[in-house]
Structure formats: C-alpha cells, structure tokens
Amino acid sequence: MSTAHVRALLDHVAAELPRESWPHWTEGWPHEIEAGLLDAAFSARATYGTPTTGVRAVITRWRDHRAAPLDDLTALAAHADEPEGLLAVLNNRQRVPGNYTTKAEAVASAARSLTELGCTTSADLRDDEAQRNAIVGVPGFGAATWECLAMQLGIRTAESHRLVCEFLGEALDLEAPPSTADAEHLVASAAVRLEITPATFTHAVWRHQRAQRRVASAR
C-alpha cells in the first residue's frame, strides 16, 4: 500500500470518524479484564457516556471499591451467588437485552464461568470456543459481548478483523477488503501519522463499524 492509500485512509477517518468522536478513540482496557468485562456488559444498548457517566462511571465505582488493579475476575465472580453487593457498588440496575437479569448479575455469572475455565486475568483470555461459550452462555449476553470483551483486551478475533478490513476497504474504495498484511500496514501507518497506537486506531475503527452496523440493522 502506497502513501496515497494512507492519505486516503486519513481523509476517510477525518470525515467518518473525527478524533472528537470520543469514546471511539481509546485503547480499551489493556491488562484489565474486570474493566473489559464491565464495559462489554454495560455498553450494550446504552449510552457510553463520559468519564463520569454511563459505562465509565460504572467502571470507576468498581475501581474505587477494589482499590487494586482490575485484573482478577475472582473479585467479580465472588458476587455470582449474591449479586446485591455488586449492584450496590456499581449503582446501576440496567438489565441485559431480553430483560433476563441485571447487567451486574450477568457480569458476575460470566466472571465465574471464565474463572472455572482457569481464565482469571487478561493474560489468560484467548479467542477459543470454551471461553467464548462461557460468555455467550450467560442469558442476555451474546456474540457481541464476547467480541467487545476480546477487543477491550486487545485480542483480535476473526470478526473484529473483518470489521476493520471493511472500513479500510470503504476508505480506499477497494473492490475487496485488503489482505491481512496490507491491513496491518495501513493501520500502523495511519496510527503513526495520527500519533496514536495501532491498538487505539483499531479499537476506534471497530467501535465505529459496530455502531454503523447497528444503525443499518435498525432501518
């Protein structure tokens, strides 16, 4: 891919995904699996908010309660049988899609399911069927919850890679999405020019594409 391709990509980003369009421009929650799981749950069908409202407020309350790095799911899993304590800490009683339970209860259940598989920290998370099923099997969670958790921790699934490649293809008006090598080159080059990390760029594009998909499906 040439410099012209990178320039076209940057022009497309400026038009479709301006830097002011926070919360797109964030790395997610690297090395913080608890924050990633809370984000994946509480961002579903909800306004993302600001650092002091919405999803980030929920994570801040949990962080203040924990007073420790948010990278041990056993802390959330401990609330699986008696979720009222977690509900009180998070101060949020939003319910999952389908109204099966509160998002807090679903988070605790998912955390327990993952820990039972030996996945307690961000270093343990990987894109495999067992861990995916542990999330998808929680009533009210689904494939999108898993994709969001994986992306928050910097794990690239086949689906997230496809969404990013779709964005790149649209930006360059390609007849087919770029190859993996070309996609990585474009992301890295654009990130250098935007003075951000490739992870931040990828995360922003992924969030944007997911939002666009939701808009399209609602029509």
Disulfide bonds with the S-S distance in Angstrom:
none
